[in-house]
Amino acid sequence: MSNPTIGSYKWAHVTGGTLRRNERLRLLAQAILLRLTNMSSRGLHKIGMSRAEAARIDLDSIRIPDTLAARDAFELCTEASPVFLINHCLRTYLWGALLAARDELRYDEELFYVAALLHDQGLANAGRQRDDCSCFAAAGAQAAQQFAQRHQWPEPKQQVLADAICLHLNIRVTKHQGMEAHLLHAGASLDVIGSRYKQIHVQNRTHVLNLYPRAGFKAEMARLMKHNATANPASRAHFLVTLGLNRMIRAAPFTE
């Protein structure tokens, strides 16, 4: 039987969110490959071989789901999280939706919206994290699946939601791992470290940031990640912080 994908919800059940040595090495290889790819892209940009400037997308074309689950997820997010984290979750949805429009990707709007709103609940409620789980994303995924169960989502949709949230701490998440998981990772990565920042039109960036200000996001997220990494030295959070995540957060192309 093959081992579950690192960072998946099934992986979290097997490992409790703890990275094994060989898994750390695999994630490190992914990080090195991603860094080399980004360096190559920057080189092409300097010599004028990059893609054309990002197209502006009408933000009104991005729908905010108005289902009961969507409204309840928004209420849960706003009740359980500080403002900087609430706005991060809402920006994550909009960044992901803008990138989806750019790349002509189709996705389940309700599922992605709920995933974006709930993806950092494990971080917001780190003090109530289970003793047998060292990963805040896995804890958040479990809570999100229970949320979906209460809303009587079909089991496959529950699984996609849990996987998307659990996977978002990975170095990369492909479309083959789920479109919503891919977009959640893309939107969160853009907001946290500026990944694909220039693929969003400047007017769209300004509009999103005006709607949901960052409210000291860099300093607060770096603090939370450092605290979580220290408390869970075998987790993906610790791996990412050791790899320089907090330095990347501070260097992201946002003022705060």
N, C-alpha and C positions, 0 to 999 in steps of 0.2 A: 504493500500500500504506500502510495507517495505521500510525502510530508505536505501538510497544508502550506499555502503561500504565506510567507512572512508578513505579518501585519493584518492578515485576514481575521475575521471573527472566529473562525474555526481554530486558527493558530493560537489566538488568545485563550480559548478554552483549554487547549492542550498545554500551553506553556505558562498561563497566568500572566502573559505579557512580558515574560523574561526572555531576553535575547541570549541564545547560545553563541559560543565562540565562532562557529562556522557561519552563523547568521550575521554576526557583526562583520565578518570578512566579506560576505556577499553584499551587504549594504555599503561597505566601504568601497568596494569595486564599482557599485552603481554611482556613488558620489563622485569618484574620480572620473568615470566616463561622462557624467553630466557636466562636470567642471570643464573637461576638455572640449565637449560639444559647445558649451557657452563661450569658451575662449575662441573657438573657431568662428562662431557666429559674430562675435565682436570684431574679429579680424576682417570678415567679409563686409561688415558695416563700414569699417574705416576706409576700405578701398572701393566703396560704392556698389557692392554686389548684394546688399541686403534687399529684402522685399520692400515694396513701396510703403509709404507712410500708412499707418493704420486708418482704415475707413471709419468715419463717424457713424454711430448707430443711434437711432432714435430710442432713448431710454423708455419712452412711453410704449414701445413695442414689447418691452419685457414685462410680462404679467406677474403680478404677485398673487399666488393662489388664494382663494377665498373659501376654502373648505374648512370644515370643523377642525380637522387635524392641523391644518395650517394655522388657524387662529389660536388653537390651544398650544401649539409649539411656540408661537410668538409670545404668548402669555407666560409660558414656562421659562423661556429664555429671559424675558425682561424681569421676571420675579427672582430668578436665581443668579443673575449675573450683574456685575458692575457695568456702568455705561460704556467703558472702553471695550468690553468684551461683547456687549450687545451690538454695538455699531460694527465691530469686526465681523460678527456673524452675518449681519445684513449686507455689509460690503462684500463678503465672501460670495453670497448668492448673486449679487449684481455683477461682480467681476467674472464669476463663472458663466453667467448667462451671456455677458458681452463676448467672452471668448468663444462660447458655443455659437453665437450668431456669426462671429468672424469666421469660424471654421465650418459653419453650416452643419452643426451637430444637433440631433434631436434627443430629447430627454424627457423624463417624467417631471413636470414642473412641481407638483406637490411633493414628490419624494425628495427632489433636490432641495427645495425650500426648507422642508423639515430637517433634512440632514444638515444644511448650513446653519440653521438656528440652534440645533442641538449638538453640533460637533465638538464643542468645547465645554459641555456640561460637566464632564469628568474633571476638567481643569478648574472650572468655577467652584466645584464641590469637592476639591481635593481632600479636604478634611474628613469627608465621609466615604472615601474610597475604601473598597473592601480589602481586608488584610491579605487575601489570597490573590490579589491582582496588583501588579506593579506598574500598570500602564493606564494613564488617565484616558487615553482614547478608547481602550477596551472597556473601561468602566462606563464611559459615556455611550459606547455602542450598546452595551447591555441595557442601560437605562432607556435608550432610544427604542430598542426592540420592545421593551415592556410598554412604552408609550404607544407604539404601533399596535401592539396586541390589544390594548385598551380601546383603540379606535377600530378594531376588527379589520385591520389590513390583512390581505391574504399572506400566508406564510412566506411565499417567495419574495414578496415586496418587503416584508419585515427583514428578511435576510439581506436583501440588497441595501437597505438602510443601515443595518448594523455593520455590514462589510464596508460601506462607504466611510462611515465614521471611524471605524477601527483602522482602515488603511490610510487615512489622511496624514499620518505621521511618517509614512514611508518616504524614501528619497524620490521615487516616481510612482505614479499610478497610471497604467495604460487604459485605453478605451476598452480593451478586452477584459479588464477587471471590473467593468461596469461603467456605463456612461456617467451616471451620477457620481460615482466614486472618482472618476477622472476629473470631472468638473469641480467637485468639492476640493480636491487636492490642488487643482489649478487656481481656483479662486482664493483659497487660503494662502497658498504659496505667494501669490501676487501681493496679497495684503500684508503678509508677514515679512517677506524678504525681497519683494519687488520682482519676482519671476514674471517674465513676459510683459513687464510694465509698458514697454514701448509698443506693444501690440494692441494697446487700448488708446483710442484717439484722445488727445489732450483735453478736448471739450467734455468727453465722457468721463475722464478721470476727475476733472474739476467738478462736474455735476455730482458724481457719486460722493466725493469727499465733502461737498457742501451739504448733501442730504444727511450723511452720517459721518460727522467729524471724528478724527482719530482720538481725541481726548487723552493725549499722553500715552498712546498705545505702545510705542516702542519701549519706553521705560517699564511700563506695567507688564507687558508680555515677557520681556527679558527677565524681570524679577520672578514671575510665575514659573517660567521654564527652568530657571536656575534652582528655585526651591524644589520643584518637582524632580529635577534630575538628582539633586542631592539626597532627597528622600528615597529615590528608587534607582540605585546605581546600576541595575541590570536591565533598565528599560530603554526603549527607543528614545525617550526624551533625554536621558543621560547621554546616549550615543550621539544624538544631534548636538547637544550643548558642547560635548567634548570635541566634536567636529568643527565647532565655531559658529553654531547657530546664533548665539546672542550677538556676536560681532556682525553677522549678516543682517540681523534685525536692525542694529544701529546704523548700518550702511545702506539700508533700503532707501529708495529715492522718494521718501516722504519726509516732511519736516518734523513729524512727531509720531 
